Amino acid sequence: MNDEKRRDDGMAQRRKVLGDAWVDKSIKGKNAFNADFIDLITRYAWGDIWTRPHFDHRTRRVLVIGTMVALGQWDEFRLHVRAALAEGGFTPDDIKEILLQQAIYCGVPAANHAVKEASAIIAELGLLSG
């Protein structure tokens, strides 16, 4: 696959996973400093990895959310939780189950913070019940 095809496939994946609004916002923020990085992640993270056939998008989303908890990368965690709920067909219960699993493998403090962050997103999207 050449770089142009990888970039096009990557952009399609970014839009499918994160939604047009997020990707459009990211593109508007592109500048001389970050353009090479945006191109890199579009071609490789989205164009090479997210297009691989072995795992479906749901599985990849679970892996990414869990990994962001493990690494304490809260900006990316919020991005992917919001995208999973808004674009990926996830329910709040799906997110809750990921976080319960991560509490065991990543530790309660990390999961505690993740629950706080996810709860805010779930409430913001109007998905929080009783």
Rosetta silent file (secondary structure, phi, psi, omega in degrees, C-alpha in Angstrom):
SEQUENCE: MNDEKRRDDGMAQRRKVLGDAWVDKSIKGKNAFNADFIDLITRYAWGDIWTRPHFDHRTRRVLVIGTMVALGQWDEFRLHVRAALAEGGFTPDDIKEILLQQAIYCGVPAANHAVKEASAIIAELGLLSG
SCORE:     score description
SCORE:     0.000 S_00000001
   1 L     0.000  131.806  178.327    0.000    0.000    0.000 S_00000001
   2 L   -84.294  168.232 -175.548    1.429    3.403   -0.897 S_00000001
   3 H   -61.622  -37.349 -179.601    1.350    6.410    1.432 S_00000001
   4 H   -64.746  -44.181  177.767   -1.504    8.128   -0.420 S_00000001
   5 H   -64.946  -43.152  178.999   -3.744    5.048   -0.175 S_00000001
   6 H   -60.884  -42.336  179.567   -2.733    4.542    3.461 S_00000001
   7 H   -64.439  -45.700  179.751   -3.559    8.216    4.188 S_00000001
   8 H   -63.546  -45.582  177.734   -6.957    7.990    2.438 S_00000001
   9 H   -63.201  -40.682  179.315   -7.843    4.731    4.205 S_00000001
  10 H   -63.168  -42.407  178.833   -6.621    6.185    7.480 S_00000001
  11 H   -64.272  -39.827  177.162   -8.757    9.291    7.120 S_00000001
  12 H   -62.178  -41.995  178.626  -11.805    7.146    6.376 S_00000001
  13 H   -65.566  -44.288  178.198  -11.116    5.073    9.503 S_00000001
  14 H   -55.251  -46.552 -178.690  -10.594    8.180   11.665 S_00000001
  15 H   -65.246  -40.405  179.934  -13.948    9.532   10.525 S_00000001
  16 H   -65.505  -41.223 -175.165  -15.689    6.192   11.084 S_00000001
  17 H   -82.934  -45.298 -173.284  -14.247    5.714   14.571 S_00000001
  18 H   -97.652  -18.663 -178.648  -14.086    9.282   15.925 S_00000001
  19 L    93.983  150.833 -177.753  -16.816   10.975   13.891 S_00000001
  20 H   -60.716  -41.070 -176.127  -16.688   13.780   11.356 S_00000001
  21 H   -59.765  -45.559 -179.184  -16.984   16.567   13.931 S_00000001
  22 H   -65.692  -45.329 -177.753  -13.865   15.477   15.832 S_00000001
  23 H   -65.188  -42.004  178.018  -11.812   14.882   12.694 S_00000001
  24 H   -61.338  -40.602  176.989  -12.880   18.222   11.183 S_00000001
  25 H   -62.876  -42.404  179.057  -11.870   19.967   14.425 S_00000001
  26 H   -63.134  -43.939 -179.918   -8.511   18.201   14.349 S_00000001
  27 H   -63.550  -39.146  178.318   -7.907   19.189   10.724 S_00000001
  28 H   -63.720  -27.504  179.645   -8.744   22.825   11.517 S_00000001
  29 L   -86.165    0.710 -178.721   -6.059   22.711   14.229 S_00000001
  30 L   -69.010  137.497  179.408   -3.402   21.490   11.804 S_00000001
  31 L  -147.077 -178.098 -176.890   -0.373   23.780   11.484 S_00000001
  32 L   -60.999  -30.314 -178.078    3.256   23.715   10.399 S_00000001
  33 L   -77.049  -43.842 -172.467    4.336   22.213   13.726 S_00000001
  34 L   -99.813   -3.221 -175.461    1.830   19.346   14.038 S_00000001
  35 H   -59.133  -42.764 -179.821    1.119   18.541   10.355 S_00000001
  36 H   -65.504  -37.601  178.866    3.743   15.791   10.126 S_00000001
  37 H   -67.423  -44.153  178.562    2.461   14.156   13.314 S_00000001
  38 H   -60.347  -42.137  177.932   -1.160   14.253   12.103 S_00000001
  39 H   -63.240  -42.508  178.676   -0.055   12.699    8.821 S_00000001
  40 H   -58.518  -51.123 -177.490    1.903   10.014   10.700 S_00000001
  41 H   -70.033  -32.222  177.867   -1.015    8.929   12.877 S_00000001
  42 H   -65.048  -44.802 -178.695   -3.447    9.104    9.961 S_00000001
  43 H   -72.392  -44.314 -171.103   -1.274    6.831    7.823 S_00000001
  44 H   -95.848  -52.564 -179.934   -0.046    4.402   10.461 S_00000001
  45 H   -65.149  -49.399 -175.569   -2.429    4.297   13.423 S_00000001
  46 H   -87.779  -40.556 -175.667   -5.558    4.677   11.320 S_00000001
  47 H   -80.431  -30.835  179.746   -4.394    3.541    7.858 S_00000001
  48 H   -99.134  -49.568 -171.943   -2.310    0.523    8.893 S_00000001
  49 H   -82.490  -52.815 -176.969   -3.586   -0.658   12.276 S_00000001
  50 L   -67.891  -15.492  178.740   -7.302    0.190   12.352 S_00000001
  51 L   -94.341   -3.538  179.369   -7.763   -1.239    8.836 S_00000001
  52 L   -65.488  144.083 -171.401   -6.265   -4.629    9.674 S_00000001
  53 L   -81.715  -14.972 -170.685   -8.882   -7.383    9.305 S_00000001
  54 L   -64.129  -51.085 -179.780   -8.248   -9.513   12.395 S_00000001
  55 L  -102.217  141.630  174.525  -10.088   -7.444   15.023 S_00000001
  56 L   -79.471  171.844 -177.339  -13.344   -5.622   14.411 S_00000001
  57 H   -62.701  -36.318  179.346  -13.815   -2.010   15.456 S_00000001
  58 H   -60.042  -47.505  179.285  -15.626   -2.951   18.646 S_00000001
  59 H   -62.021  -43.884  178.852  -12.681   -5.059   19.822 S_00000001
  60 H   -61.885  -39.736  178.367  -10.202   -2.341   18.883 S_00000001
  61 H   -62.293  -44.209  177.990  -12.242    0.240   20.801 S_00000001
  62 H   -59.490  -45.102  179.495  -12.240   -1.967   23.917 S_00000001
  63 H   -61.670  -43.958 -178.029   -8.470   -2.395   23.613 S_00000001
  64 H   -66.766  -46.202 -179.851   -7.859    1.328   23.179 S_00000001
  65 H   -60.299  -46.610  178.659  -10.099    2.376   26.081 S_00000001
  66 H   -62.393  -39.454  179.039   -8.491   -0.191   28.373 S_00000001
  67 H   -66.538  -38.355  179.314   -5.006    0.814   27.294 S_00000001
  68 H   -65.683  -34.669  174.031   -5.714    4.493   27.921 S_00000001
  69 H   -63.773  -48.397 -177.833   -6.802    3.613   31.471 S_00000001
  70 H   -59.189  -37.161 -177.846   -3.617    1.599   31.982 S_00000001
  71 H   -89.209   -9.509 -177.348   -1.461    4.457   30.716 S_00000001
  72 L    66.612   32.537 -179.974   -3.438    7.211   32.451 S_00000001
  73 L   -94.559   83.140 -167.513   -3.869    9.029   29.138 S_00000001
  74 H   -72.855  -30.216  175.872   -7.068   10.852   30.056 S_00000001
  75 H   -64.474  -47.889  178.800   -7.427   13.087   26.982 S_00000001
  76 H   -68.047  -35.464  176.178   -7.306   10.058   24.680 S_00000001
  77 H   -58.570  -50.870 -179.895   -9.486    8.092   27.103 S_00000001
  78 H   -60.946  -42.603  178.926  -12.202   10.768   26.955 S_00000001
  79 H   -57.510  -48.410 -175.077  -11.915   10.978   23.173 S_00000001
  80 H   -77.089  -30.842  174.294  -12.351    7.231   22.709 S_00000001
  81 H   -66.271  -47.353  179.068  -15.099    6.814   25.323 S_00000001
  82 H   -59.244  -45.219 -179.472  -17.088    9.637   23.702 S_00000001
  83 H   -65.225  -40.184  178.997  -16.519    8.163   20.240 S_00000001
  84 H   -61.625  -40.769 -179.588  -17.472    4.648   21.374 S_00000001
  85 H   -74.852  -41.627 -173.766  -20.741    5.962   22.801 S_00000001
  86 H   -86.402  -32.088 -173.764  -21.572    8.438   20.029 S_00000001
  87 L  -118.129  -22.226 -168.911  -20.215    6.641   16.957 S_00000001
  88 L  -103.601    2.178  178.951  -19.473    3.054   17.920 S_00000001
  89 L    77.245   12.642  177.350  -22.746    1.691   19.254 S_00000001
  90 L   -78.661  152.227  173.942  -21.435    1.272   22.807 S_00000001
  91 L  -107.283  164.262  172.876  -23.714    1.668   25.792 S_00000001
  92 H   -55.110  -35.378  177.930  -22.802    3.044   29.204 S_00000001
  93 H   -64.546  -35.306  175.744  -22.889   -0.571   30.435 S_00000001
  94 H   -60.655  -45.857  179.885  -20.251   -1.509   27.851 S_00000001
  95 H   -64.204  -42.974  179.237  -17.972    1.229   29.173 S_00000001
  96 H   -58.013  -42.797 -179.497  -18.703    0.203   32.761 S_00000001
  97 H   -65.434  -38.232  175.746  -17.671   -3.397   32.042 S_00000001
  98 H   -60.493  -44.314 -175.827  -14.388   -2.265   30.496 S_00000001
  99 H   -71.070  -34.272  174.900  -13.659   -0.169   33.587 S_00000001
 100 H   -64.141  -42.852  176.742  -14.526   -2.944   36.017 S_00000001
 101 H   -60.845  -44.245 -177.941  -12.097   -5.231   34.167 S_00000001
 102 H   -68.136  -27.553  177.357   -9.444   -2.523   34.216 S_00000001
 103 H   -58.736  -37.015 -179.966   -9.887   -2.013   37.953 S_00000001
 104 H   -74.895  -43.563 -172.571   -8.483   -5.498   38.456 S_00000001
 105 H   -91.963  -21.310 -178.873   -5.643   -5.278   35.931 S_00000001
 106 H  -112.000  -15.411 -179.663   -4.711   -1.579   36.135 S_00000001
 107 L   106.700  148.991 -178.452   -5.603   -0.837   39.722 S_00000001
 108 H   -63.291  -41.265  179.595   -8.483    0.798   41.524 S_00000001
 109 H   -58.925  -41.818  178.234   -7.033    4.344   41.468 S_00000001
 110 H   -65.322  -45.223 -179.901   -6.799    4.325   37.659 S_00000001
 111 H   -67.004  -35.928  177.982  -10.261    2.828   37.294 S_00000001
 112 H   -59.596  -45.993  178.260  -11.672    5.245   39.862 S_00000001
 113 H   -66.420  -39.295  178.735  -10.471    8.176   37.787 S_00000001
 114 H   -62.194  -40.674  177.686  -11.729    6.513   34.601 S_00000001
 115 H   -61.742  -42.200  177.753  -15.202    6.079   36.131 S_00000001
 116 H   -60.437  -48.733 -178.712  -15.231    9.787   37.005 S_00000001
 117 H   -64.314  -45.622 -179.182  -14.190   10.778   33.477 S_00000001
 118 H   -66.256  -39.335  178.657  -16.584    8.360   31.768 S_00000001
 119 H   -58.770  -40.996  179.189  -19.483    9.377   34.021 S_00000001
 120 H   -63.633  -40.972  179.768  -19.066   12.991   32.957 S_00000001
 121 H   -68.227  -44.194  179.638  -19.136   12.013   29.279 S_00000001
 122 H   -60.254  -42.941  177.466  -22.141    9.721   29.751 S_00000001
 123 H   -65.570  -43.912  179.606  -24.012   12.527   31.519 S_00000001
 124 H   -58.680  -37.330  179.490  -22.982   15.062   28.860 S_00000001
 125 L   -82.747    0.462  179.411  -24.384   12.767   26.142 S_00000001
 126 L    72.414   27.793 -176.864  -27.628   12.373   28.091 S_00000001
 127 L  -106.747    3.242 -177.178  -27.078    8.658   28.648 S_00000001
 128 L   -85.271  123.528  178.518  -26.923    8.607   32.447 S_00000001
 129 L  -111.279  154.294  177.458  -29.888    6.877   34.040 S_00000001
 130 L    15.664    0.000    0.000  -31.068    6.838   37.643 S_00000001
